[in-house]
Amino acid sequence: ISFNGLKSVTQDKISLVTNSDIRKNILPILNIQLYKNTLFFNSKAVETTILNQFPVVKNVKIFKDFPHSIVMDITERTALGTWCFNASCQYFDEEGILWGEALKSSGVLLLVVDDLRPVSKENQKRIESNLLEKIKETVKSLNNLDLKTSKLEITQDSINDFRVYVAQNYYLIFSTEFDIKTQIKVLKIFISNQHKDFNPEYIDLRCEGRVYYK
């Protein structure tokens, strides 16, 4: 068995999983390990096992090269950022899938989210799709306004909102209940009417069509 496309997952770890599946499928009467026979190798079952065991793997394609070889083309996920539940951080991608262990830091290359809400096993596997889409749209829109994101924060008592800390040393509060484009539009108008030395602690956009700041 040969593997293509592995980056963060080692071939040894993948081999352990596939070999385990192979050993499970023995036909005692004929003393045949079915998966070890190319003809009977159950590609779909092995694909499912790999995807379940390794969240970083996005896709697996298995090809049989008769008579004796199996080729696995593996596509790993690309990290959009790191999502931190208190001190524990994981990578996440465009689909909101979480995997691995990441260092807690703030920077430009990867989006950093501090999620301070109570943690459950379920919300450590995947990010809520609506929340993630709102966050991605917000960061993209702020970049267009030359407001570079340093990190995001979801407070412990958050109710459908999140904070975006920008390089200008203040933070913005957005609501997930209202259209992000509308909140950005209001922010753009507000900022355009401020002096260059405007230096707030925060700007709150959670009330539709209004801006509050300190």
Disulfide bonds with the S-S distance in Angstrom:
Cys84-Cys89 2.06
